[in-house]
Amino acid sequence: MLARNAESLYWIGRYVERADDTSRILNVSVHQLLEDASVDPDHASRQLLAVLGISPEGMDSLDVWKLTELVAYAKDNPASIVGSINSARENTRGAREVVSTELWECLNATWNAVPDRQRYARRAGPHAFLSFVEERAAMFAGLADSTMSRDDGWLFMVLGRSVERADMVVRLLLSRVQDSASSPGWITVLRSAGAQDTYLRTYRGALDAGRVVQFLLRDTLFPRSVFHALRQAEECLERLDPGVNSRANEKSEALRQLGRARSELEFLRPSDLLEDLPKRLGALQTSIKDIGDAVSVQYFHSSPWVAWSGAEVSL
């Protein structure tokens, strides 16, 4: 596969996942700001923007409407929902020969519907817009599953989705590391990750920080856990690079870093999980960024990825 097409598919996976995850997080945060009068809108908004890597330049105070404008509607911000949809659509347009017609039509129809949905959301509130993005991202994932061959193109798309998903969950956990073990903020994290119902079924309703972190970082069955995302990305790289000398146990740089990050989670003792959690999560976030850099250098022959919020669209 051409490096140009491989890079486009990788970033399509990342951008669609970014739009989906950002919609989930913003939806939960907006509900919290509107329903809980005890929450300081400015502090909560700035905390969310820090998680997403967005700088509120020139804004003295933030509320739910300004937050939504920055995170959801800002076209010039590649980390916003609209920015991610635009980037996913442009990458798909540039790789039409390697994506199915159904995938292109899904993203193109989503992109065309965004202005009307955005205008309605500014009048009636952002919930309908955010739900629309979540539904379209789910449709995209379903169409990719059912219309793409499990070839290199599919592997690059899943690789991008998995790397982005792992990065987002780590960012979510970093936003709550200073909360107490019984803080309701941990429920917010679960809801933002789409994990609340599955977590409650797994732990029979018991809520504490240790179990939430354990579930979102290390659960082997939940598809949005960091471990599951890293393992899926590792499987993609193993299939993309079958020529590695298995007898000498030689690994590519991206695969080596992925394996190390995954094994550190897999073999960590549960009792040590919360020990120095901010440092552990920070190191994991750095590892995920390094994995993205290594993938870009190895497969796309490009310079390393500079910043999560400043990624360039590849055409």
C-alpha positions as a printed Julia matrix, in Angstrom:
315×3 Matrix{Float64}:
   0.0     0.0    0.0
   1.19    3.52  -0.79
   2.47    5.41   2.25
   0.08    8.26   1.39
  -2.96    5.99   1.57
  -1.71    4.23   4.68
  -1.24    7.56   6.43
  -4.7     8.75   5.4
  -6.35    5.6    6.76
  -4.39    5.84  10.0
  -5.54    9.42  10.51
  -9.12    8.64   9.51
  -9.18    6.16  12.37
  -7.72    8.7   14.75
  -9.93   11.61  13.74
 -13.21    9.66  13.87
 -12.25    8.28  17.29
 -11.29   11.78  18.43
 -14.65   13.21  17.36
 -16.49   10.35  19.08
 -14.57   10.54  22.35
 -14.7    14.33  22.49
 -18.48   14.22  21.97
 -18.88   11.74  24.82
 -16.76   13.8   27.18
 -18.4    17.11  26.29
 -21.91   15.65  26.54
 -21.29   14.47  30.1
 -19.6    17.74  31.08
 -22.41   19.89  29.66
 -25.03   17.92  31.59
 -22.98   18.29  34.76
 -22.61   22.05  34.3
 -26.31   22.56  33.57
 -27.66   20.3   36.32
 -25.27   20.88  39.23
 -25.33   24.45  40.53
 -22.43   23.72  42.91
 -19.99   23.22  40.01
 -17.92   26.26  39.05
 -18.39   26.58  35.25
 -15.07   28.34  34.67
 -13.0    25.84  36.66
 -14.78   22.8   35.19
 -14.45   24.18  31.66
 -10.74   24.86  32.04
 -10.21   21.39  33.49
 -11.9    19.83  30.46
  -9.92   21.99  28.02
  -6.7    20.88  29.72
  -7.71   17.24  29.2
  -8.33   17.89  25.5
  -5.19   19.96  24.98
  -7.13   23.1   23.99
  -5.97   26.52  25.13
  -8.71   29.09  25.94
  -6.71   32.03  24.65
  -8.13   35.47  25.33
 -11.05   34.24  27.47
 -11.29   35.58  31.03
 -14.21   33.41  32.09
 -15.81   30.32  30.58
 -19.33   28.92  30.7
 -21.09   26.01  29.04
 -21.76   27.95  25.82
 -18.19   29.18  25.37
 -16.92   25.71  26.2
 -19.14   24.18  23.54
 -17.99   26.71  20.95
 -14.34   25.86  21.61
 -14.63   22.08  21.9
 -17.44   21.33  19.45
 -17.71   24.02  16.78
 -14.29   25.65  16.28
 -13.33   24.86  12.67
  -9.78   26.15  13.05
  -9.09   23.86  16.03
  -8.03   20.35  14.88
  -8.88   18.97  18.35
 -12.52   20.14  18.16
 -15.34   17.89  17.03
 -16.0    19.84  13.82
 -12.27   20.07  13.15
 -11.9    16.31  13.56
 -14.85   15.6   11.24
 -13.41   17.95   8.61
 -10.01   16.28   8.86
 -11.47   12.77   8.67
 -13.49   13.72   5.6
 -10.52   15.32   3.84
  -8.33   12.28   4.49
 -11.09   10.01   3.18
 -11.49   12.16   0.07
  -7.77   11.81  -0.57
  -7.87    8.02  -0.2
 -11.07    7.21  -2.12
  -9.43    4.31  -3.96
  -8.81    2.36  -0.72
 -12.01    3.02   1.24
 -15.45    1.61   0.55
 -18.15    3.77  -1.01
 -20.28    3.32   2.11
 -17.54    4.73   4.34
 -17.06    7.76   2.1
 -20.81    8.41   1.96
 -21.07    8.11   5.75
 -18.35   10.69   6.4
 -19.43   12.97   3.58
 -23.07   12.95   4.73
 -21.92   13.67   8.29
 -19.8    16.59   7.09
 -22.68   18.0    5.03
 -25.11   17.74   7.96
 -22.82   19.47  10.48
 -23.76   23.13   9.63
 -27.51   22.54  10.08
 -26.97   20.5   13.24
 -24.68   23.18  14.56
 -27.18   25.98  13.96
 -29.92   23.99  15.71
 -27.62   23.21  18.65
 -26.87   26.89  19.18
 -30.61   27.47  19.67
 -31.71   24.33  21.49
 -28.54   23.18  23.25
 -25.61   20.95  22.31
 -27.02   17.57  23.34
 -28.63   16.78  19.97
 -25.45   17.72  18.09
 -23.22   15.62  20.35
 -25.57   12.63  20.16
 -25.59   12.98  16.37
 -21.78   12.81  16.25
 -21.72    9.74  18.52
 -24.29    7.99  16.33
 -22.43    8.8   13.12
 -19.13    7.6   14.6
 -20.85    4.34  15.59
 -22.25    4.04  12.06
 -18.79    4.63  10.61
 -17.3     1.91  12.83
 -20.05   -0.52  11.83
 -19.61    0.2    8.12
 -15.84   -0.2    8.42
 -16.36   -3.57  10.09
 -18.79   -4.78   7.45
 -17.42   -3.3    4.2
 -13.61   -3.34   4.47
 -11.36   -6.32   3.81
  -9.04   -7.17   6.68
  -6.02   -6.04   4.68
  -3.36   -3.42   5.34
  -5.84   -0.57   4.92
  -8.09   -1.96   7.61
  -5.11   -2.53   9.91
  -3.89    1.07   9.58
  -7.37    2.4   10.34
  -7.76    0.2   13.43
  -4.23    1.09  14.51
  -5.06    4.8   14.42
  -8.33    4.29  16.27
  -6.63    2.22  18.97
  -3.8     4.7   19.57
  -6.25    7.61  19.8
  -8.55    5.7   22.16
  -5.71    4.82  24.53
  -4.52    8.43  24.56
  -8.01    9.77  25.33
  -8.66    7.41  28.24
  -5.31    8.31  29.8
  -6.21   12.0   29.46
  -9.54   11.35  31.19
  -7.87    9.62  34.11
  -5.27   12.37  34.42
  -8.09   14.88  34.88
  -9.23   13.11  38.08
  -6.04   11.91  39.76
  -6.38   14.52  42.53
  -9.95   13.47  43.41
 -10.71   11.44  46.53
 -11.35    7.7   46.18
 -15.11    8.16  46.64
 -15.49   11.33  44.55
 -18.48   11.43  42.15
 -15.97   12.62  39.56
 -15.05    8.98  38.93
 -18.59    8.34  37.7
 -18.09   11.25  35.31
 -14.96    9.55  33.98
 -16.84    6.28  33.45
 -19.7     8.02  31.67
 -17.31    9.98  29.48
 -15.59    6.77  28.42
 -18.9     5.0   27.73
 -18.0     2.56  30.5
 -20.5     3.22  33.3
 -22.96    0.38  32.64
 -20.27   -2.21  31.94
 -18.32   -1.17  35.04
 -21.38   -1.39  37.29
 -22.19   -4.86  35.98
 -18.58   -5.97  36.45
 -18.2    -4.7   40.02
 -21.83   -5.05  41.12
 -22.26   -1.32  41.61
 -19.28   -0.8   43.93
 -17.55    2.51  43.15
 -14.06    3.53  44.2
 -11.1     5.09  42.46
  -8.96    1.94  42.48
 -11.56   -0.12  40.67
 -12.31    2.62  38.14
  -8.62    3.0   37.32
  -8.19   -0.77  37.19
 -11.15   -1.1   34.82
 -10.21    1.71  32.43
  -6.5     0.9   32.36
  -6.24   -2.89  32.57
  -9.54   -4.62  31.81
  -8.93   -7.23  29.12
 -12.52   -7.48  27.85
 -13.74   -3.88  27.74
 -12.88   -2.47  24.26
 -12.26    1.07  25.52
  -9.72    0.15  28.19
  -6.14    1.28  27.6
  -4.83   -2.3   27.75
  -7.35   -3.53  25.18
  -6.57   -0.62  22.84
  -2.81   -1.16  23.14
  -3.17   -4.9   22.57
  -5.28   -4.29  19.47
  -2.72   -1.79  18.14
   0.04   -4.31  18.84
  -1.79   -7.01  16.87
  -2.18   -4.59  13.95
   1.56   -3.84  13.91
   2.45   -7.53  14.14
   0.35   -8.21  11.03
   1.68   -5.14   9.2
   5.3    -6.13   9.8
   5.46   -9.92   9.36
   9.05   -9.79   8.08
  10.52   -9.09  11.52
  13.02  -11.76  12.55
  10.95  -13.71  15.06
  13.73  -16.14  15.93
  16.05  -13.32  17.02
  13.05  -11.56  18.6
  13.75   -8.4   16.62
  11.01   -5.77  16.8
  10.36   -2.53  14.99
  10.57    0.6   17.13
   6.79    1.14  17.16
   6.11   -2.5   18.06
   8.79   -2.48  20.73
   7.33    0.59  22.42
   3.8    -0.77  22.16
   4.84   -4.08  23.69
   6.61   -2.37  26.55
   3.64   -0.1   27.35
   1.22   -3.02  27.17
   3.38   -5.35  29.29
   3.88   -2.7   31.99
   0.11   -2.54  32.39
  -0.41   -6.28  32.09
   2.1    -7.32  34.73
   1.59   -4.47  37.18
   0.4    -5.65  40.59
  -3.1    -4.3   41.36
  -1.91   -3.12  44.76
   0.65   -0.86  43.05
  -1.77    0.65  40.55
  -2.65    3.81  42.5
   0.87    4.32  43.77
   2.16    7.56  42.23
  -0.71    7.43  39.71
  -0.08   10.89  38.13
   3.49    9.95  37.29
   2.41    6.56  35.96
  -0.27    8.08  33.74
   2.08   10.82  32.53
   4.65    8.21  31.53
   1.95    6.2   29.74
   0.77    9.28  27.85
   4.36    9.97  26.75
   4.69    6.36  25.6
   1.53    6.67  23.49
   2.87    9.83  21.87
   6.18    8.08  21.16
   4.29    5.19  19.6
   2.54    7.63  17.26
   5.9     9.17  16.34
   7.43    5.76  15.65
   4.5     4.71  13.44
   4.79    7.93  11.41
   8.52    7.5   10.87
   8.35    3.77  10.09
   5.37    3.64   7.76
   4.74    7.15   6.45
   8.35    8.33   6.12
   7.44   11.59   7.82
   8.73   13.54  10.8
   7.39   12.6   14.24
   4.0    13.81  15.33
   4.52   17.13  17.11
   1.43   17.61  19.29
  -1.95   15.99  19.83
  -3.86   19.21  19.2
  -1.79   20.31  16.22
  -1.83   17.25  13.97
  -1.77   18.03  10.28
  -4.29   16.68   7.8
  -2.66   14.37   5.28
  -4.04   14.59   1.74
